Amino acid sequence: MIILGIILFIVGLVATIAVLQTIGIILILVGAVLFVLGRTGHAVAGRRHYW
């Protein structure tokens, strides 16, 4: 999810499409939160690890 967010953000910057930049930032943030929760041992959506 983080990599998809980075790709969308970069495409949005290159193509100057604000919607892609916004979606990219949101995906990066959500992916980072899920990654941190998974690394600390909290179950995320019924899973112990989030990859």
C-alpha positions as CSV (number, residue, x, y, z in Angstrom):
1,M,0.0,0.0,0.0
2,I,2.9,2.3,0.8
3,I,4.5,1.6,-2.6
4,L,1.3,2.2,-4.5
5,G,0.8,5.5,-2.7
6,I,4.4,6.6,-3.6
7,I,3.7,5.6,-7.3
8,L,0.4,7.5,-7.4
9,F,2.0,10.5,-5.7
10,I,4.9,10.7,-8.2
11,V,2.5,10.2,-11.2
12,G,0.4,13.0,-9.8
13,L,3.4,15.3,-9.5
14,V,4.6,14.6,-13.0
15,A,1.2,14.9,-14.6
16,T,0.1,17.7,-12.2
17,I,-3.1,15.9,-11.2
18,A,-4.0,17.0,-7.7
19,V,-6.4,14.1,-7.1
20,L,-3.6,11.5,-7.7
21,Q,-1.4,13.4,-5.3
22,T,-4.1,13.4,-2.6
23,I,-4.9,9.7,-3.0
24,G,-1.1,8.9,-3.0
25,I,-0.6,10.8,0.3
26,I,-3.6,9.1,1.9
27,L,-2.4,5.6,0.9
28,I,1.1,6.4,2.2
29,L,-0.3,7.5,5.6
30,V,-2.7,4.5,5.9
31,G,0.0,2.1,4.9
32,A,2.4,3.6,7.4
33,V,-0.1,3.4,10.2
34,L,-0.9,-0.2,9.4
35,F,2.8,-1.1,9.2
36,V,3.5,0.5,12.6
37,L,0.5,-1.3,14.2
38,G,1.6,-4.6,12.7
39,R,5.2,-4.2,13.9
40,T,4.2,-3.4,17.5
41,G,2.2,-6.6,17.7
42,H,-1.3,-5.2,17.5
43,A,-3.8,-7.3,15.5
44,V,-4.9,-5.4,12.4
45,A,-8.2,-6.6,10.9
46,G,-7.8,-10.0,12.5
47,R,-4.2,-10.4,11.4
48,R,-1.1,-10.3,13.6
49,H,1.1,-9.0,10.8
50,Y,0.5,-6.6,8.0
51,W,2.8,-6.9,5.0
